[in-house]
Amino acid sequence: MATYSPAELARELGYVDEDRAGRVVRDYLRAKYPDHPKYQRWILDEEQADDVRAHVPRKS
């Protein structure tokens, strides 16, 4: 089973010039999963990655 990091998904969505890699994805994840422990690494499964792809707009 594949896993993804916020930085990987952000790059896939075109966010390559962020100050902190994956920030746009982490912001979305924090809003969607407010109970995720602070300062814990996000490791996303395929279903969660697909949710990010569906809800975080591609950067043009």
Secondary structure, 3 states (H helix, E strand, C coil): CCCECHHHHHHHCCCCCCCCCCHHHHHHHHHHCCCCCCCCCCCECHHHHHHHHHHCCCCC
